[in-house]
């Protein structure tokens, strides 16, 4: 029902902006009306990964590789890397650095392959990984539930307009010849018709994707991180994350300092600042956004309003995105 309502919002918003429906867009594409990415796992694979977390192989000193008990599933350009780096400050967290893409690209390799990508951990530590594309992958919720019914999921959400700008900035840094933001954001610039087939726009319709996850996991297993607050007051969001994961309080304001150049928080590896230097995220973080006409931003804000309202209703959280 929630997915249907969100799709109806897409249809209504698109008609209001330019009299073109998502159904018309879908008619020219093998993707669904919102164009969400489908699973890349080959359909010919018959054997499914086992759902039981079998005992791990000891690696010495009581450590072994364990399947994750928590996942950062999205969203792209929402602040997932920052969340991963911040939560790794906690001594009871062990997290893999690179995105594994198991539940969207490598599912056919099986759970033992997935386990082999995890870091070594002690029995009292919690293993995590983050792959933001899981949030928009249709098959991911069922696959993750098949692995673990009790897994905890973290979703970093950001103002969808700001997120789209960040998404574009990343693309433009890799492909300087890319079209302008306005050319990609609108199917018809003269009428202001928003192009929902562009992933940078589509991902921001969060309620559509969230409805799938809510079919497989209860609210108590999904935690939403405010990406804006994660940057401005990281200790506030991290305290909430620690409670959600059942961790002892550890991460606090003394772990962070703000990099004025990048306009992004950096971390001290420990409180012993003289012995451990600061760690800042890579050069891709804090990247400058493109200059966009204010009228374009207003059209996008109006476009996302009904989706944001539905998201607030589904999560019980008002993110106050203007």
Secondary structure as UniProt FT lines:
FT   HELIX           2..18
FT   HELIX           22..26
FT   TURN            27..28
FT   TURN            33..34
FT   TURN            43..44
FT   TURN            61..62
FT   STRAND          63..65
FT   STRAND          70..74
FT   TURN            76..79
FT   HELIX           80..87
FT   TURN            88..89
FT   TURN            91..92
FT   STRAND          93..95
FT   TURN            102..105
FT   HELIX           107..109
FT   HELIX           111..116
FT   STRAND          120..121
FT   TURN            123..124
FT   STRAND          126..130
FT   HELIX           132..136
FT   TURN            138..139
FT   HELIX           140..147
FT   STRAND          152..157
FT   HELIX           160..174
FT   TURN            176..177
FT   HELIX           181..185
FT   STRAND          186..188
FT   TURN            189..192
FT   STRAND          193..194
FT   TURN            196..197
FT   HELIX           199..202
FT   TURN            203..204
FT   HELIX           206..216
FT   HELIX           219..221
FT   STRAND          222..226
FT   HELIX           227..232
FT   HELIX           234..245
FT   HELIX           253..255
FT   STRAND          256..259
FT   TURN            260..263
FT   STRAND          264..268
FT   TURN            273..275
FT   STRAND          278..279
FT   TURN            283..286
FT   HELIX           294..315
//
